Amino acid sequence: MSQQQPNNGFLYVGSLTKPYYDAAVMSAESIKDYWPEAKIMLFTHEDWVQEPRDSRIFDKIITKKSLIIGNCP
């Protein structure tokens, strides 16, 4: 029997320019305020990631580097 995967969540892409990343962070923070259990994933540029803050907001953060070295699902 296979493990059941969550069937809902949110996916953000913060790319192109930094304001898109900033908007993704603000939106995700708002979702977590109202739905703390929400599953949220972010695709963005590694240089923009701000730890440890982003790890508290996003369940998974994917960057180009993590795709290249294979650290993503």
N, C-alpha and C positions, 0 to 999 in steps of 0.2 A: 504494500500500500504506500502510495507516495504522500509526502508531507504536503498539507494544504498551504498554499501561499496566500498572503493577504490579497484581497480583491479590490482594494481601494487605496488611494493615496494621491500624492501630488508630485509632479515633476516640473522643476524649474530649469530654465536655461538662461544663465547670466553670461552673455558673451558679447562680442563686438566692441562695446564700450563699457566702462566701469559703471555708469549709471544703471545699466540693465542688471548687473550683479547687485548693486545696492537696492534696487527695487525688488529683486527676488528675495533678498534678506528681509526687507521690511514686510513684504507680503507673507513670507513664511512665519515670521514672528507673530503676525496677526492671527494666522491660522492656529498656531500653537497656543495663543492666549485663549481661544475659544474651543479648541479641540486638542488638548495636550497629547492624546494618543495618536494623532495623525502621523502617517508615514510620509516623509518628504525627502525627495532626492534632488540634488543640484548638479548640473553639468556647468562647469565654469573653467576659467583660467587659473592655474595653480598660484600664480603671483597674487591673485586677488583674495585667496582664501585667508581668513583671519581666525586663527585658532587661539584659544579653545572655544571662542564664541560660536563659530559655525558648526562645530560638532554637537553643540547643545541644541541647535535649531534643526539641522539636517541629519537624517538617519544615514544617508550615504552621500558622499561628495565625489563626483567623478571629474577628473581632469585629463587632459591629453596625456600627461605623464603616466597616470594610473592606467590608462588604456594601453599605452605602449608596453609597460612592464607587466601587465596582466593582473593588476590588483582590483579588478571589478568583476561583478557577477556576469 
